[in-house]
């Protein structure tokens, strides 16, 4: 019976500590929010300059990323065209390659 009471008390302590931890985290977040809000109200020009600078950097990064994606799409389209051209020309070149061995293939095999 005494051991049952100890486990019950320990369970209540653990539950109480979890509640205090959650409450402590919530309080610390609210405290930090209040401090930040007061700072923003006290120094609006500083925060506006941060918004302009970092907003500008964000716009530039998004512009460059979009440009890069367009370039990748163009390159992929060109690669697909080349792949189709190679497939069209492959049967023609394979027939001529079987008839006459090229000097480059004999050079590679001798190395």
N, C-alpha and C positions, 0 to 999 in steps of 0.2 A: 504494500500500500504506500509506503514511504517512497519507493522508487517510482510509483505511478504519479505521485504528487510532484516529484522532481521533474519528471519528463513533461508534465503539464505546465509547470512553472517555466521550464526552459522554452517550451513552445510559445508561451505568452511573451517571454522576453524577446524571442526571435521575431515574432510578429510585430511587437512594439518597435523593435529596432528597424525592421523593414519600413514601417510607417514613418518613423522619424527620418529615415534615409530619404524616402520619397518626398517627405515634407521639406527636408533640408535642401534637396536638389531644387525643388520648386521655389523655395525661398531664395536660394542663391541666384536662380535665373531671374526671378522678379527683381531682386536687388540690382543685378547687373543691368537689366532693362531700364530701371529707373535712373541709374547713373548715366547710361548712354543717352537717354532721352533728355536729361538735364543738360548734358554736354552739347547735344545738338541744338537745344534751345539757346544755350549760352554762346555758341560759336557757329551761327548758321552759315557764314561765308566760307569757313574752313570746310564744312561738310558739303556745301554746294560745289566747292572746287574739287573735292574728292569725287563727287558724283560725275562732274564733267570730265575729269581726267580718266577715271576708270571706265566710265561710260564710253568715252572716245576710244579707249583701248579695246573695249569689247566690240564696238562697231567695226574697228579695223580688223580684228581677228575674225569676225564673222564674214567680212568682205573677202579677206584672203582665203578663208576656208571655202567659201562659195566658188571663188575663182579656181581654186585647186580642184574642186569636185568637177567643175566644167571641163577643165583640162584633162582630168582622168577619163571623163566620158568620151572626149574627143579621141584620146589615145586608144581607148578600148574599141571605138568604132573603126579606127584605122587598122588596128590589129585584126579585127574581124574581117575587114576587106582583104588584107594580106593573106589571111588564112584561107579565104575562099579562092583567091587567085592561085595560091599554091596547090590547093586541091584540084583546081581545074587544069593546071599545068603538070601536075604530078604524073598522070598516066602517060603523057607525051614524053616527058623527060625520063621516065622509068624504062620505056621501050628503047630509047636511044642509049640509055646507060647500060642495058643488058647486051646490046649489040657490040659496043666498043667500050672497053675499060678506060677510064680517064687516067691521066698521068698523076693527078692529085691523089686518087685512091691508092695507086701503087706506091706513092711516096709515103703515105700515111702508114701503110702496112709494113713497109721496110723499116720504119723507125721502131 
